[in-house]
């Protein structure tokens, strides 16, 4: 068993950790990998930013009136 994860496995675990907690062993091995791998730390930052932005997009409030084109005199506006 390798002590450290590969970058590919680290990226998989980073993604998984956004959805659910990692087990103790994977979490420890991932932290060790991140402490030595700047590229994976960058991926971690990017994933957190994407997750944060994506979560904020779910809060947009659009009502039906905003989605329908304006109607004047019974005819849709061109």
Number of C-alpha atoms within 10 A of each C-alpha: 4 6 11 17 18 13 16 10 13 24 18 11 20 21 16 12 13 12 10 9 11 15 9 9 10 16 16 14 16 23 16 14 19 20 11 11 13 11 10 20 18 12 17 17 12 12 16 15 12 11 15 11 11 11 10 10 10 8 8 7 7 8 8 7 8 9 8 9 11 12 10 8 6 7 8 10 9 6
